[in-house]
């Protein structure tokens, strides 16, 4: 009986969450893109008042930089000293 209730709860949970997965994924991607732009803004030539704190995050975001700049519509890396493609 307990297993049937858990299965029902899992099914209902899936039923109510499934329509919103795409919108949650899109919102997460937009948030990640904004964070990457904020971290790399000083290198892109945009003044960043928090650059002292975000400078140490640059090595961590360089792995995702190629995917970011292609999503933003830039066919080549906008950074002069960082060529990823």
Secondary structure, DSSP 4 states (H G I P E B T S, - for coil): -HHHHHHHHHHHHHHHHGGGHHHHHHHHHHHHHHHHHHHHHHHHT---TTHHHHGGGHHHHGGGHHHHHHHTT-SS-S-SS----
